[in-house]
């Protein structure tokens, strides 16, 4: 597996992790300003995050199949 694919997989996982982490500063700040509870936002983000996970898997699989260098 090439370095590019590994970096792509890492960046995708960090993006998804930051969206879900309850300790992400910007996420909590936006929720606090909008007065939305974290549990409600987590339920609302379920489908988009699932789609991001699927898209990330497809990206990595395509990168592996194309044997990017």
C-alpha positions as CSV (number, residue, x, y, z in Angstrom):
1,X,0.0,0.0,0.0
2,X,1.4,3.4,-0.9
3,X,2.0,6.3,1.4
4,X,-0.7,8.4,-0.3
5,X,-3.4,5.8,0.5
6,X,-2.3,5.6,4.1
7,X,-2.4,9.4,4.4
8,X,-5.9,9.4,2.8
9,X,-7.2,6.8,5.2
10,X,-5.7,8.7,8.2
11,X,-7.2,12.0,7.1
12,X,-10.6,10.5,6.6
13,X,-10.6,8.9,10.0
14,X,-9.5,12.1,11.7
15,X,-12.3,14.0,10.0
16,X,-15.0,11.5,11.1
17,X,-13.5,11.3,14.6
18,X,-13.6,15.1,15.0
19,X,-17.2,15.2,13.9
20,X,-18.2,12.7,16.6
21,X,-15.8,13.5,19.4
22,X,-17.6,15.3,22.3
23,X,-14.3,17.1,23.2
24,X,-13.9,18.8,19.8
25,X,-13.8,22.5,20.6
26,X,-15.3,24.0,17.5
27,X,-18.1,21.4,17.5
28,X,-19.1,22.0,21.1
29,X,-18.8,25.8,20.7
30,X,-21.2,25.8,17.7
31,X,-23.6,23.6,19.6
32,X,-23.4,25.8,22.7
33,X,-24.1,29.0,20.6
34,X,-27.1,27.3,18.9
35,X,-28.3,25.8,22.2
36,X,-28.5,22.3,20.8
37,X,-27.8,19.4,23.2
38,X,-24.9,17.1,22.1
39,X,-27.2,14.0,22.2
40,X,-29.6,15.6,19.8
41,X,-26.8,16.6,17.4
42,X,-25.4,13.1,17.6
43,X,-28.7,11.6,16.5
44,X,-28.9,14.1,13.6
45,X,-25.4,13.3,12.4
46,X,-25.9,9.6,12.3
47,X,-26.8,9.3,8.6
48,X,-24.3,11.9,7.3
49,X,-21.5,10.3,9.3
50,X,-22.5,6.8,8.0
51,X,-22.3,8.2,4.5
52,X,-18.9,9.7,5.1
53,X,-17.6,6.4,6.4
54,X,-18.9,4.6,3.3
55,X,-17.4,7.3,1.0
56,X,-14.0,7.1,2.9
57,X,-14.0,3.3,2.5
58,X,-14.7,3.6,-1.2
59,X,-11.9,6.2,-1.6
60,X,-9.4,4.0,0.1
61,X,-10.4,0.9,-1.8
62,X,-10.1,2.8,-5.1
63,X,-6.7,4.1,-4.1
64,X,-5.6,0.5,-3.3
65,X,-7.0,-0.9,-6.5
66,X,-5.4,1.8,-8.6
67,X,-2.1,1.1,-6.8
68,X,-1.4,4.8,-6.4
69,X,2.3,5.7,-6.0
